[in-house]
Amino acid sequence: MSTSRIISKVVLFSLVLALSLTVSWAGTLEGSTSVARTFTDTNIGQVMIFNGDFFTNGVTVSTFSFFDSNGSGTRWVTPILFQENVTGQFTVVGIGTSDSFSTNVLQVFPFALQNGTANVTSTNFTFGFIESQVTSAGNETANVSAGGVDFNNGVDPGTDVSADLGSTNDWLFTPSPGANGVNVQLGSTFNIPGVASGLFPLNRSTQGGFNQDRTYSANLNSTIVQQGVPEPGTLGLFTSGAGLLLAGLIRFRRRR
């Protein structure tokens, strides 16, 4: 094979490779702002679920963020991905990695999937967290802690962090641990009483008192994985290399 044909194939391969790279772009941020709020739960090992908006279809959840300004001692938090297939019923579809912390500051760590999925495949996915360390099977361990995320009683005004039209800062929570505690195995269902059925009942604001809605200082970020749209820097690197190869090919032909 001639040198010119070899160079031509290298150039073509470089361009094809550049255009076929898989890259990640910013996706959807859902939840409420990670700022100091008035209270922190005293209940142990409870589940909180964001009910103010949904993730965009096609994203992969990535980074969990929350704020604690009132806690003490070592606390545990585990992010969870939910799907609301039935209105008022939230099913566990993804279990993130548990994180421990003891300082009262902004906390940020990867979702880091343990089991299930981190991919959003419809427009009815939301997220939540459990105040406990859990296994990949979703079972609480001995490291079950009191609240580690700040909250306000009631729903904060305005939109959630996504700023989508119609989104809110509404959160749901399990108001009591129940006889066997609260676990988050894949397929476990959490429900709003009187709206849907499920394994673990959530608060219902119309009952008043302790069951009023809340706003928690937590959010979950995501990324969009796109095929065939390389980052500008990567594309520039490949095209520059291709350009040099083309220049070499032209010089080679002129010498001949």
Steps between C-alpha positions, in 0.01 A plus 500: 500500500638842408597754762235743376225239543623419853489868597152536349371207706654640819333836437163333437533283810583805716194688382269202550639444849450865592137494390420172674618592850249473784497813716302633795323832519320672786161341565220575745540624857201409718415571864529806721795730568771363729490776761456527876140456613329506837477134602662160471307178555526324834341181364745225415537324166220677315440545126438834329377529139502807276150556360541835326626401154641217287829437320526546125477172311838365386725630779718310746496615863844594620560726804306525827518824700349596835550739791501435873545780754330351806620143542756350734713187494546270204201482265429286195312584180435282194352643176221302333349519150121456482249452221138612538318260268175556690406844632588512867704178495881518484700185418871454577691445173854606595704486822795737531801468726472595868704793629594587856573851625540684830551864401216747456578630153396446141549134407555383142575145390436271200177304471730201437244232414503190722205320345224554245535784251624858493345558156178696456293331231172695521361828631384366838831452684580689818738446791519489876725384778502283811673609818694180540777293354350226285635193324481446126182302572349814655500377859586736784818411688592576858601848383154654519504866597276787594441769239792638306323736259349838590133572431227760540144421592279573201589536133738784421353743244618509142634226273746226590866521397416400142288820468261310273162661455261338746769332712487539880706428812257237629647203686340188648632292789433189707355640826589194711744208469242225542546170677772368267675822411517644149698322232550599138532176309447522125128491434402633845204737475426817695153646476288800589209359706166531330666566166683173428593175670851405604724336758599815691253787556620857453372814667177652377480875546120501525531313829665807651742515791810286464398396151533843344721523192864600526787642299830314538841646415596236246528457125626248246681589179513302177683488169391441142710246313507582130647294219684662212532853644856536631610780728643801312848443641499133402369574153762769457777259599394242245439748221839663564665161474307424184608835359867423562462163331335666201782753481749215503310326224508816282875545554559137418310527174683825403838335554398223267 
